[in-house]
């Protein structure tokens, strides 16, 4: 049968879509997971959120096309957000791509790929709401960590964001469906579950009339075999006392909150169609830390939003210094076509945006380094991810580290350990965002 290679780009939510497509392909008899040089077709599951993501997708498409010359490849299939957002433009403007598949056609991926390999390539765009959120998956990463996508789409309509246009309105899965999938993942050996959606704190508002995130998390905590549950994309205005008390109380919920605030200046946030200001956000940070001892807080920021003045940037920078987030990523504003912000006056110079972002990350490095140094002498529970042949030690993540985006713990051990197990590690030193230690 035909052999398929897949490259999945972008966020964890996109990764879940890729894993569902891999399952469909395997069920249809395709051989999956082969090297690109051996594949009959290469699928590029793209992100189309910001300009950098689009550039990365195009680069991967062009690189994959080389295997039409040097390998066995007969078709390049483009799926994901870039495919949904630009549709026929993808195959028109990137001739290396043979087929473009919108999100609503993911369920037909096996037939689409077969036709493309056999020379009957045809773009396909189903209704994006036809994307099955409950499909079975083949995990593409570690077998002990998995993302649980509890919804798709978004109703927040931030002025800088194209996600509602790409993914549509928010659609939550039922609690029963989410729990059933989590049980399946636990039966496969998953020990860490990472709950994701465009806005996890809005989970359930479309089908239950109110947020049911706390109820869902409580049910997930009952699943045998799952030891860590981590929640990403929690919006600040929807973080409730109920959620914080649940986080403090439930042992399986790692004391970690990802809160994408984007900015701290009230005027900028209003133009973003976001809520709050530096005072309310700082009050929230203090409240979380008072309610959930030893919590790890992560956020993302945008510099150079249209009209951002030096004074407004300084307000953001001062907020970063005062809030002292444990984890922080800062990105320059990307003017995305079709969004309200892209048409706003007073667009900020690219170099100014970049300088501001770099300045904030320099400040954050000092904050993160100090927080890491404070962990010297402590014992951290670490989920073992692998062995580093170069420095001859194990590495993994503590409860304070989400995969891909946060740091790692590198540690020595006196015995052979199993990947996917947990180890207690005493921290002896730091390396910027990473920790160094020894198993005890």
KOLROGU-366552 format. One record per residue (C-alpha): residue in three letters; residue number from 1; z negated, x, y negated. Coordinates in steps of 0.001 Angstrom, whole numbers. Layout:
BEGIN
resn; resi; z; x; y
ALA; NUM; Z; X; Y
...
% end
This chain:
BEGIN
resn; resi; z; x; y
UNK; 1; 0; 0; 0
UNK; 2; 400; 1028; -3605
UNK; 3; -2079; 3494; -5095
UNK; 4; -3744; 2791; -8437
UNK; 5; -5549; 4992; -10954
UNK; 6; -7495; 3513; -13848
UNK; 7; -8800; 5013; -17097
UNK; 8; -11330; 2794; -18883
UNK; 9; -12146; 3489; -22523
UNK; 10; -14577; 2041; -25033
UNK; 11; -17826; 144; -24634
UNK; 12; -19838; -893; -21547
UNK; 13; -18536; -4460; -21890
UNK; 14; -15004; -3166; -21458
UNK; 15; -16165; -1134; -18470
UNK; 16; -17357; -4321; -16771
UNK; 17; -13886; -5832; -17263
UNK; 18; -12367; -2719; -15664
UNK; 19; -14719; -2975; -12693
UNK; 20; -13700; -6598; -12144
UNK; 21; -10021; -5631; -12183
UNK; 22; -10674; -2852; -9668
UNK; 23; -12263; -5393; -7335
UNK; 24; -9236; -7716; -7649
UNK; 25; -6860; -4836; -6932
UNK; 26; -8790; -3689; -3867
UNK; 27; -8975; -7254; -2530
UNK; 28; -5204; -7478; -2893
UNK; 29; -4788; -4386; -716
UNK; 30; -4220; -1699; -3350
UNK; 31; -5733; 1749; -2888
UNK; 32; -7884; 2401; -5968
UNK; 33; -9520; 5444; -7493
UNK; 34; -6795; 7946; -6654
UNK; 35; -5926; 10888; -8966
UNK; 36; -3342; 10052; -11608
UNK; 37; -845; 12489; -10075
UNK; 38; -857; 10472; -6833
UNK; 39; -881; 6980; -8334
UNK; 40; 2020; 4539; -8172
UNK; 41; 629; 2887; -11313
UNK; 42; -1880; 3951; -13953
UNK; 43; -3921; 1347; -15804
UNK; 44; -5286; 2269; -19239
UNK; 45; -8077; -196; -20078
UNK; 46; -8249; 261; -23840
UNK; 47; -10616; -226; -26745
UNK; 48; -9125; -1440; -30020
UNK; 49; -12245; -1789; -32132
UNK; 50; -11677; 937; -34735
UNK; 51; -8944; 3410; -35660
UNK; 52; -10413; 6276; -33618
UNK; 53; -10489; 4052; -30529
UNK; 54; -6852; 3079; -31030
UNK; 55; -5862; 6734; -31362
UNK; 56; -7730; 7597; -28162
UNK; 57; -5985; 4759; -26319
UNK; 58; -2532; 5865; -27479
UNK; 59; -3250; 9468; -26482
UNK; 60; -4266; 8354; -23002
UNK; 61; -1143; 6218; -22613
UNK; 62; 1103; 9120; -23599
UNK; 63; -741; 11556; -21333
UNK; 64; -528; 9130; -18398
UNK; 65; 3219; 8737; -18922
UNK; 66; 3688; 12400; -18043
UNK; 67; 2932; 11448; -14434
UNK; 68; 6174; 9495; -14404
UNK; 69; 7781; 12927; -14610
UNK; 70; 5318; 15118; -12729
UNK; 71; 3795; 12613; -10302
UNK; 72; 4509; 9403; -8433
UNK; 73; 3819; 6990; -11287
UNK; 74; 6266; 4141; -11659
UNK; 75; 4400; 2056; -14259
UNK; 76; 1830; 2373; -17051
UNK; 77; -149; -847; -17534
UNK; 78; -2188; -1318; -20734
UNK; 79; -5156; -3708; -20629
UNK; 80; -8257; -4299; -22751
UNK; 81; -8868; -4888; -26440
UNK; 82; -5874; -2933; -27770
UNK; 83; -3588; -4947; -25501
UNK; 84; -5147; -8234; -26605
UNK; 85; -5139; -7337; -30288
UNK; 86; -1589; -6015; -30636
UNK; 87; 155; -7645; -27677
UNK; 88; 3938; -7051; -27568
UNK; 89; 3633; -4404; -30303
UNK; 90; 2054; -2084; -27727
UNK; 91; 5113; -1859; -25475
UNK; 92; 7489; -2015; -28453
UNK; 93; 5876; 807; -30424
UNK; 94; 4643; 2847; -27454
UNK; 95; 7637; 2964; -25088
UNK; 96; 5607; 4982; -22580
UNK; 97; 3726; 1744; -21815
UNK; 98; 5555; -521; -19361
UNK; 99; 3309; -3589; -19371
UNK; 100; 752; -5039; -21780
UNK; 101; -1903; -7370; -20330
UNK; 102; -4112; -9570; -22525
UNK; 103; -7721; -10293; -21617
UNK; 104; -6905; -13771; -20359
UNK; 105; -4545; -12331; -17753
UNK; 106; -7000; -9875; -16186
UNK; 107; -7423; -12245; -13253
UNK; 108; -3744; -11807; -12394
UNK; 109; -3857; -8020; -12565
UNK; 110; -2884; -7479; -8920
UNK; 111; 333; -9484; -9216
UNK; 112; 1153; -7938; -12597
UNK; 113; 715; -4379; -11274
UNK; 114; 2761; -5066; -8132
UNK; 115; 5624; -6478; -10194
UNK; 116; 5507; -3524; -12592
UNK; 117; 5709; -989; -9749
UNK; 118; 8638; -2865; -8235
UNK; 119; 10563; -2836; -11497
UNK; 120; 9763; -6390; -12592
UNK; 121; 7485; -5480; -15496
UNK; 122; 6489; -8336; -17787
UNK; 123; 3821; -8608; -20467
UNK; 124; 1199; -11282; -19818
UNK; 125; -1223; -13005; -22211
UNK; 126; -3405; -15802; -20902
UNK; 127; -5968; -17733; -22928
UNK; 128; -8735; -15211; -23669
UNK; 129; -11283; -17830; -22600
UNK; 130; -9727; -17602; -19127
UNK; 131; -11359; -14190; -18737
UNK; 132; -13728; -14725; -15804
UNK; 133; -17191; -13512; -16760
UNK; 134; -18499; -14038; -13220
UNK; 135; -15965; -11969; -11266
UNK; 136; -17091; -9493; -8605
UNK; 137; -16926; -5784; -9451
UNK; 138; -16563; -2302; -8042
UNK; 139; -18889; -62; -10018
UNK; 140; -17030; 2733; -11727
UNK; 141; -20008; 4906; -12642
UNK; 142; -23254; 5846; -10917
UNK; 143; -24166; 3573; -7996
UNK; 144; -27749; 3266; -9237
UNK; 145; -27043; 2119; -12817
UNK; 146; -24986; -927; -13761
UNK; 147; -24218; -3012; -16823
UNK; 148; -24829; -6755; -16682
UNK; 149; -22548; -8515; -19161
UNK; 150; -24263; -11786; -20041
UNK; 151; -21607; -13048; -22455
UNK; 152; -18357; -12261; -24213
UNK; 153; -16984; -12821; -27694
UNK; 154; -18994; -13179; -30903
UNK; 155; -19728; -15781; -33574
UNK; 156; -21344; -13446; -36122
UNK; 157; -18092; -12762; -38017
UNK; 158; -19182; -9548; -39733
UNK; 159; -16567; -8819; -42394
UNK; 160; -15740; -5351; -41018
UNK; 161; -15361; -6410; -37390
UNK; 162; -12266; -7528; -35470
UNK; 163; -14128; -8488; -32275
UNK; 164; -14090; -12279; -32898
UNK; 165; -10303; -12076; -33339
UNK; 166; -9915; -9967; -30219
UNK; 167; -12496; -11517; -27904
UNK; 168; -12880; -14992; -29383
UNK; 169; -16002; -17054; -29864
UNK; 170; -19193; -16278; -28002
UNK; 171; -19308; -17466; -24403
UNK; 172; -22586; -17074; -22508
UNK; 173; -22879; -17037; -18759
UNK; 174; -25529; -19260; -17214
UNK; 175; -28890; -17798; -16306
UNK; 176; -28157; -18618; -12662
UNK; 177; -24874; -16671; -12695
UNK; 178; -26450; -13644; -14379
UNK; 179; -29366; -13568; -11950
UNK; 180; -27058; -13987; -8942
UNK; 181; -24963; -11002; -10021
UNK; 182; -28070; -8909; -10705
UNK; 183; -29316; -9648; -7183
UNK; 184; -25968; -8536; -5761
UNK; 185; -26160; -5319; -7755
UNK; 186; -29719; -4694; -6552
UNK; 187; -28560; -5203; -2957
UNK; 188; -25912; -2520; -3558
UNK; 189; -28589; -19; -4627
UNK; 190; -28635; -482; -8396
UNK; 191; -32036; 460; -9807
UNK; 192; -31327; 355; -13543
UNK; 193; -29800; -2763; -15097
UNK; 194; -28450; -2596; -18636
UNK; 195; -28001; -5988; -20290
UNK; 196; -25046; -6169; -22687
UNK; 197; -23054; -8629; -24811
UNK; 198; -21653; -8452; -28329
UNK; 199; -25021; -9843; -29453
UNK; 200; -27539; -10127; -26612
UNK; 201; -30111; -11845; -28832
UNK; 202; -27671; -14747; -29339
UNK; 203; -27400; -15228; -25579
UNK; 204; -27421; -18881; -24584
UNK; 205; -27067; -20405; -28050
UNK; 206; -23630; -21764; -27168
UNK; 207; -24550; -23434; -23875
UNK; 208; -28285; -24104; -24232
UNK; 209; -28494; -24702; -27985
UNK; 210; -30986; -21843; -28417
UNK; 211; -31424; -18237; -27398
UNK; 212; -32496; -17869; -23780
UNK; 213; -32607; -14077; -23648
UNK; 214; -36350; -13995; -22936
UNK; 215; -36013; -16478; -20090
UNK; 216; -33159; -14466; -18606
UNK; 217; -35029; -11169; -18877
UNK; 218; -38092; -12731; -17215
UNK; 219; -35961; -13863; -14281
UNK; 220; -34306; -10447; -13975
UNK; 221; -37728; -8799; -13798
UNK; 222; -38441; -10734; -10583
UNK; 223; -35559; -9103; -8703
UNK; 224; -36706; -6695; -6009
UNK; 225; -35107; -3252; -6208
UNK; 226; -34429; -3296; -9951
UNK; 227; -36903; -906; -11583
UNK; 228; -35585; -477; -15131
UNK; 229; -34063; -3187; -17322
UNK; 230; -32651; -2074; -20672
UNK; 231; -31237; -4371; -23352
UNK; 232; -28563; -3255; -25831
UNK; 233; -27075; -4879; -28963
UNK; 234; -30141; -6823; -30159
UNK; 235; -29512; -8064; -33690
UNK; 236; -32433; -7580; -36102
UNK; 237; -32551; -11151; -37456
UNK; 238; -32898; -12549; -33911
UNK; 239; -35642; -10245; -32637
UNK; 240; -38505; -12698; -32091
UNK; 241; -42211; -12297; -31426
UNK; 242; -41533; -13756; -27969
UNK; 243; -39069; -10975; -27196
UNK; 244; -41418; -8256; -28435
UNK; 245; -44397; -9559; -26464
UNK; 246; -42233; -9832; -23352
UNK; 247; -41045; -6257; -23862
UNK; 248; -44638; -5073; -24214
UNK; 249; -45840; -7035; -21190
UNK; 250; -43166; -6618; -18515
UNK; 251; -43291; -3263; -16720
UNK; 252; -39631; -3364; -15656
UNK; 253; -38419; -3780; -19242
UNK; 254; -38102; -243; -20561
UNK; 255; -39678; 130; -23987
UNK; 256; -36331; 568; -25697
UNK; 257; -34539; -1548; -28289
UNK; 258; -31019; -1006; -29571
UNK; 259; -30771; -2642; -33009
UNK; 260; -27389; -2227; -34750
UNK; 261; -28407; -2677; -38402
UNK; 262; -25263; -1005; -39922
UNK; 263; -26846; -566; -43384
UNK; 264; -30121; -987; -45271
UNK; 265; -28943; -1968; -48743
UNK; 266; -29183; -5745; -49214
UNK; 267; -26035; -5922; -51349
UNK; 268; -23963; -4041; -48771
UNK; 269; -25375; -6121; -45919
UNK; 270; -24462; -9313; -47764
UNK; 271; -20876; -8097; -48165
UNK; 272; -20887; -7290; -44445
UNK; 273; -21999; -10881; -43761
UNK; 274; -25218; -9445; -42368
UNK; 275; -28777; -10280; -43339
UNK; 276; -31771; -8378; -44616
UNK; 277; -32467; -5384; -46811
UNK; 278; -34357; -2116; -46571
UNK; 279; -37764; -3792; -47024
UNK; 280; -37263; -6490; -44385
UNK; 281; -35746; -4009; -41948
UNK; 282; -38575; -1534; -42428
UNK; 283; -41061; -4366; -41889
UNK; 284; -39286; -5219; -38636
UNK; 285; -39388; -1594; -37460
UNK; 286; -43120; -1393; -38193
UNK; 287; -43737; -4723; -36442
UNK; 288; -41878; -3620; -33324
UNK; 289; -43815; -367; -33135
UNK; 290; -47127; -2193; -33617
UNK; 291; -46316; -4721; -30887
UNK; 292; -44643; -2422; -28345
UNK; 293; -46495; 905; -28068
UNK; 294; -44298; 3950; -27382
UNK; 295; -41122; 1960; -28011
UNK; 296; -37877; 3878; -28483
UNK; 297; -35734; 2456; -31294
UNK; 298; -32006; 3065; -31567
UNK; 299; -29630; 1952; -34311
UNK; 300; -26102; 2433; -35623
UNK; 301; -25071; 2776; -39259
UNK; 302; -21851; 2646; -41270
UNK; 303; -21260; 4777; -44353
UNK; 304; -18570; 4152; -46944
UNK; 305; -18333; 373; -46687
UNK; 306; -16133; -942; -49541
UNK; 307; -17963; -669; -52837
UNK; 308; -20802; 1492; -51487
UNK; 309; -22129; 3395; -54505
UNK; 310; -23991; 6663; -54428
UNK; 311; -27191; 4764; -55236
UNK; 312; -26635; 2332; -52349
UNK; 313; -25932; 5220; -50022
UNK; 314; -29147; 6927; -51146
UNK; 315; -31036; 3726; -50364
UNK; 316; -29655; 3916; -46828
UNK; 317; -30496; 7609; -46550
UNK; 318; -34043; 7042; -47779
UNK; 319; -34431; 4217; -45287
UNK; 320; -33395; 6560; -42453
UNK; 321; -36019; 9073; -43557
UNK; 322; -38701; 6391; -43732
UNK; 323; -37870; 4363; -40610
UNK; 324; -37533; 7460; -38413
UNK; 325; -35460; 5922; -35635
UNK; 326; -35729; 7714; -32316
UNK; 327; -31975; 7404; -31746
UNK; 328; -29339; 6915; -34422
UNK; 329; -25566; 7053; -34626
UNK; 330; -23721; 7016; -37948
UNK; 331; -20032; 6190; -38306
UNK; 332; -17647; 6103; -41224
UNK; 333; -16282; 2706; -42225
UNK; 334; -12899; 1927; -40669
UNK; 335; -10713; -588; -42525
UNK; 336; -9479; -2775; -39691
UNK; 337; -6417; -4909; -40332
UNK; 338; -7075; -8623; -40257
UNK; 339; -10704; -8264; -41356
UNK; 340; -12118; -9458; -44670
UNK; 341; -13545; -6044; -45558
UNK; 342; -10153; -4359; -45265
UNK; 343; -8963; -6424; -48231
UNK; 344; -12028; -5755; -50379
UNK; 345; -11637; -3723; -53582
UNK; 346; -13298; -349; -54166
UNK; 347; -12468; 1240; -50806
UNK; 348; -14409; 4507; -50518
UNK; 349; -12650; 7875; -50227
UNK; 350; -12498; 9142; -46637
UNK; 351; -14081; 12495; -47461
UNK; 352; -16961; 10773; -49251
UNK; 353; -17514; 8534; -46229
UNK; 354; -17503; 11544; -43934
UNK; 355; -19858; 13591; -46103
UNK; 356; -22342; 10716; -46233
UNK; 357; -22255; 10210; -42471
UNK; 358; -22756; 13919; -41804
UNK; 359; -25647; 14042; -44278
UNK; 360; -27410; 11196; -42476
UNK; 361; -26856; 12815; -39082
UNK; 362; -28329; 16081; -40373
UNK; 363; -31419; 14182; -41443
UNK; 364; -31539; 12365; -38115
UNK; 365; -31354; 15627; -36183
UNK; 366; -34557; 16783; -37918
UNK; 367; -36227; 13449; -37104
UNK; 368; -35087; 13484; -33472
UNK; 369; -36088; 17129; -33025
UNK; 370; -39603; 16433; -34314
UNK; 371; -39947; 13427; -32005
UNK; 372; -38764; 15482; -29038
UNK; 373; -41164; 18302; -29843
UNK; 374; -43987; 15766; -29822
UNK; 375; -43130; 15067; -26173
UNK; 376; -43856; 18655; -25108
UNK; 377; -46725; 18508; -22629
UNK; 378; -46118; 14857; -21726
UNK; 379; -44890; 13592; -18365
UNK; 380; -41696; 11540; -18374
UNK; 381; -40330; 9447; -15528
UNK; 382; -36712; 10471; -15061
UNK; 383; -33871; 8749; -13232
UNK; 384; -32012; 11642; -11553
UNK; 385; -28283; 11648; -12338
UNK; 386; -27099; 14961; -10968
UNK; 387; -27339; 18712; -10487
UNK; 388; -26046; 21176; -13073
UNK; 389; -24470; 24110; -11237
UNK; 390; -24234; 26204; -14389
UNK; 391; -27914; 26245; -15305
UNK; 392; -29134; 25496; -11758
UNK; 393; -31293; 22472; -12448
UNK; 394; -31372; 18702; -12102
UNK; 395; -30708; 16358; -14980
UNK; 396; -31284; 12703; -15670
UNK; 397; -32561; 10222; -18220
UNK; 398; -35982; 9023; -19255
UNK; 399; -36695; 5399; -20155
UNK; 400; -36034; 6450; -23754
UNK; 401; -32387; 7324; -23032
UNK; 402; -29477; 4965; -22468
UNK; 403; -26489; 6387; -20566
UNK; 404; -23633; 8008; -22483
UNK; 405; -25166; 7534; -25942
UNK; 406; -28574; 9236; -25778
UNK; 407; -29946; 12554; -24576
UNK; 408; -30857; 13868; -21135
UNK; 409; -33767; 15567; -19421
UNK; 410; -32945; 18856; -17656
UNK; 411; -35600; 19989; -15196
UNK; 412; -36424; 22416; -12414
UNK; 413; -37713; 21235; -9033
UNK; 414; -39326; 23022; -6089
UNK; 415; -37706; 20733; -3537
UNK; 416; -34374; 19065; -2965
UNK; 417; -34159; 15705; -4708
UNK; 418; -31874; 12735; -4226
UNK; 419; -29508; 11574; -6951
UNK; 420; -30535; 8072; -8012
UNK; 421; -34244; 8618; -7296
UNK; 422; -36964; 8917; -9910
UNK; 423; -38949; 12078; -10655
UNK; 424; -42004; 12748; -12802
UNK; 425; -41171; 15613; -15139
UNK; 426; -43490; 17551; -17416
UNK; 427; -41720; 18419; -20656
UNK; 428; -41965; 22085; -21637
UNK; 429; -39285; 22525; -24299
UNK; 430; -36514; 20793; -26267
UNK; 431; -32847; 21397; -27052
UNK; 432; -31770; 19289; -30037
UNK; 433; -31482; 15799; -28517
UNK; 434; -32330; 16867; -24946
UNK; 435; -35609; 17673; -23160
UNK; 436; -36367; 20534; -20751
UNK; 437; -39053; 20429; -18101
UNK; 438; -40263; 20803; -14543
UNK; 439; -40954; 18286; -11806
UNK; 440; -44622; 17785; -11059
% end
